[in-house]
Amino acid sequence: LGMMTAVKLADQAFVRERIMDMPVFTVVTAGVGNAVDITENHPAEEEWQVGTFNIMVFLDAHLTDGAFVNAVQSATEAKTKALAGMQVADPATKTIATGTSTDSIAIAATQQGESTPYAGSGTRVGKAIGQSVYRAVTEAIENYRQRTDK
């Protein structure tokens, strides 16, 4: 798996853990200079800075196509919760950001074991994704802030 990013690779986090007996490995690179609140209108002419979240989640699980879709939603919810907790703001609207304008998420699974039809927030897989992504995004934002003093 490969992703392209414009942020410094030093602003990354690796979280490898077992949550609810689910092995999960999450990699996040972060930059919040391009933070945006998707629920707000933005001025027509905006000056954007480099910044993005690249989230990669690796699971030892067998996910159906639908569960992969749910997994992306679980990861997105966790990212948004981390941004709120870290008080990351959209510079144009001064409201809490929901992400950046160039975020990306990839979910990978070994496709071993019993098939998991759902990976939403009410499932073991979804909770593992959410907790791991939350920790990794928080750590990556902290690394970004330490380096940039933002």
N, C-alpha and C positions, 0 to 999 in steps of 0.2 A: 504494500500500500504506500502510495506517495501522495503528498500534498504540497502545494506551493504556498509560501507565505512571505509577506513583506515585513513581518516583525522579527525582532532579534530572537534567535534561538535560545539565548540565555533566559528569556522570559517564558520558560516552560516548566511543566510539572509532570512527573511520572508517579502514578498511584497504582500500586499492585497490592491487592488484598483479596481476602475471601469474605464475602458478605452474605450472611444467611446461607452458608455452604455453597456459594456461587463464586468461583474464581473469576476475577475481573482485573483487567489491566487497562488503565486509561492514560492517554498522553494528551496534553493540552499545551498549545502555544498561545500566548495572549498579548494583546496590545489594545488599550482602550482609547487611544487618541481618536478613533473613528466611531465612538459609541453613539448609538442611536436609540431612540424610543419609538418603536414601530407604531404606537398608538397615537402619536402626535403628528400634526402637520409641521412641515419644515419650510423655512424660507426658500424661495426659488433659487437664489444663488448662495450656495454654501461652500465653504472651504473645508475640505476633509483632510485629515491627517492620516498617516499610516496607522493601521490598527485593525486587528481581526482576531477572532477565536477560531482555531483549528482544533477540533476535538476528535480523537480516535479512541474507540472503545473496543477492546478485544475480550471476547467471552468464551469460556469453555462450556458451550451450550449448543443445542440444536434448535434453531429458530425457523419458524415458518416465514413465508413472505410477509404475512400480516404482522408477525411478531417483530420483524425487522423495522417495519413502519412504526410500530408502537415504541420500539427501542429509540428511534430518532426523537420521538415526542418526549420520552422520559428524559433523554439527555438534554433536550432543549429546555424542558421545565427546570431541570437542575441548574443549567447555566444561568437562566433568568433569575432563579432564587439566589444564586451566588452573586450576581451583579447587584441585586437589591441589598443583600447583606453587606456587600463591600461599598455600597453607596456610589456606584458608578453612574455618572450622570451624562445625559445627552447635552453637549455644549450649546446646541441651538435652542433647545426648549427648557433646559435646566431641570428636566424631570429625570427620574430613574431610568436608565437605559435597559433595553431588553436584549441587546446584543450589539453587533456592529453591522455595517452595511455589506460586509464580505465574509460572514461566518461560514464555516463548513463543518460537517459532521460525517464521520464514517463509522459504521458498526461492522465488526467482523466476528464471526463465530466459527468454532471448530466443526460444527454440524455433527457432533458426536453425541450419543446418548438419546434419551427420550425426547421426542419432538415437543417443543414449547409453542403453543399456538398464540400466546399473548404475552407482551412484555411491557404492559402499562404500569402505572404507579401502584396498583393494588396487587402486583405479583412479586414473587421473589426475584425474578430477573430484573424487572423494572426498578425495584428498590435498590438492587445492587448497582445498576447503572446510575440511578439518581444519586446515590450516596458517593460513589466513586467520582462521577463527573463534578459534583458539588465541591468535593475536596480538591480535585485537580484544578478546577477553574479558580477557586479561592487562592490556592498556592501560586498559580501562574500570575494572577493579578498582583499578589503581594510581591513576587519577583519583579514584575514590570514596574511597580511603584518604587521599590527599593532602588532600581537602576535609574529611573527617570525623575524621582521625587514628585510624582503626580498623584 
